[in-house]
Amino acid sequence: MTGPMSPKEIMKFKAELTPEFVYQAINELIAETINPQGTASFFFRAAVTQISEAMDSVDEFKSLDFGERKRVIEERGWLNVENAYRAKGWEVRTDRTDDTGAGFFVFTPR
C-alpha cells in the first residue's frame, strides 16, 4: 500500500509485520497459563523469554545473546500484540508500569 494509512490500517499492518514466531510464543503462554474460566495471565519477562527461545530458529537472530534479543523485541515492539489478539476475540489488559519485565498480560475471552 502506498500513501498514508488510517490508524486502523496501521494497526493491521503492524500485526502483519510481527513475525509468526512471536504469536506462536504468545499462544503457547496463553495455553500454558489459561485457567478453567478461560483467563490467561503471564509476565512480560515470560513473553520475552519465550520469544527469545523462538528466535533460535531464525538465522538473523541465532548469534544474539539474550540481552541483544531482548533489545530487538523491545525496539520492534513485538510485545505490542494487544490489538491483534483483540481482533481475534480476546479482551487484553496489560500493566506496563516499569521496564523491568514485571509488567503483565491478562487475556480473557470476550
C-alpha positions in Angstrom: 0.0 0.0 0.0 1.2 3.5 -0.8 0.2 6.7 0.8 -0.9 7.4 4.3 -2.7 4.8 6.3 -5.5 5.2 8.8 -4.9 4.2 12.4 -6.9 1.0 11.9 -4.8 0.2 8.8 -1.6 0.9 10.6 -2.6 -1.5 13.5 -3.4 -4.2 10.9 -0.1 -3.6 9.1 1.8 -3.7 12.4 0.2 -7.1 13.2 1.3 -8.3 9.7 4.8 -7.1 10.3 5.2 -9.0 13.6 6.8 -12.4 12.9 4.7 -15.5 13.3 7.1 -16.9 15.9 6.1 -14.0 18.2 2.5 -15.0 18.0 3.4 -18.7 18.5 5.3 -17.8 21.6 2.4 -15.8 23.0 -0.1 -18.5 22.0 2.0 -21.0 24.0 2.0 -18.8 27.0 -1.8 -18.3 26.8 -2.2 -22.1 26.5 0.1 -22.8 29.4 -1.5 -20.3 31.8 -5.2 -20.4 30.9 -7.4 -21.3 33.8 -10.8 -23.1 33.8 -12.6 -19.8 33.5 -10.7 -19.1 30.3 -8.4 -16.3 31.6 -4.7 -16.5 31.0 -2.0 -14.2 32.5 1.8 -14.0 32.4 4.6 -11.5 33.0 6.2 -9.7 30.1 9.5 -11.3 31.1 8.0 -14.7 30.4 6.9 -13.5 27.0 10.4 -12.1 26.3 12.0 -15.4 27.3 9.6 -17.4 25.1 10.1 -15.1 22.1 13.8 -15.2 22.6 13.8 -19.0 22.6 11.8 -18.9 19.4 14.4 -16.6 17.8 16.9 -19.5 17.9 15.2 -20.9 14.8 15.8 -17.7 12.8 19.2 -17.2 11.2 19.1 -13.4 11.7 18.9 -13.9 15.5 20.8 -17.1 16.2 24.1 -15.4 17.1 22.5 -12.8 19.5 22.7 -13.3 23.3 19.6 -12.9 25.4 20.2 -9.2 26.1 20.5 -8.4 22.4 17.4 -10.4 21.7 15.5 -8.5 24.4 16.6 -5.2 22.8 15.3 -6.4 19.4 12.0 -7.5 20.9 11.6 -4.1 22.6 12.8 -2.0 19.6 10.5 -3.8 17.2 7.5 -3.6 19.5 6.9 -7.3 19.5 5.1 -7.2 22.8 2.6 -4.8 21.4 0.2 -7.6 20.4 -2.9 -6.5 22.2 -4.8 -5.3 19.1 -4.0 -8.4 17.1 -5.5 -10.6 19.9 -8.5 -8.3 20.4 -9.3 -8.7 16.7 -9.4 -12.5 17.4 -11.9 -12.2 20.3 -9.7 -11.7 23.3 -10.0 -8.9 25.9 -6.4 -8.0 26.6 -5.2 -6.0 29.6 -1.7 -5.0 30.3 0.2 -3.4 33.1 3.4 -1.6 31.7 4.4 0.1 34.9 8.1 -0.3 34.5 10.9 -1.6 32.2 12.0 -4.5 34.5 9.8 -7.0 32.8 7.5 -7.1 35.8 4.5 -5.9 33.7 2.0 -8.5 32.7 -0.7 -9.5 30.2 -4.2 -10.8 31.0 -6.2 -12.4 28.2 -9.9 -13.1 28.8 -12.3 -14.4 26.1 -14.9 -11.8 25.1 
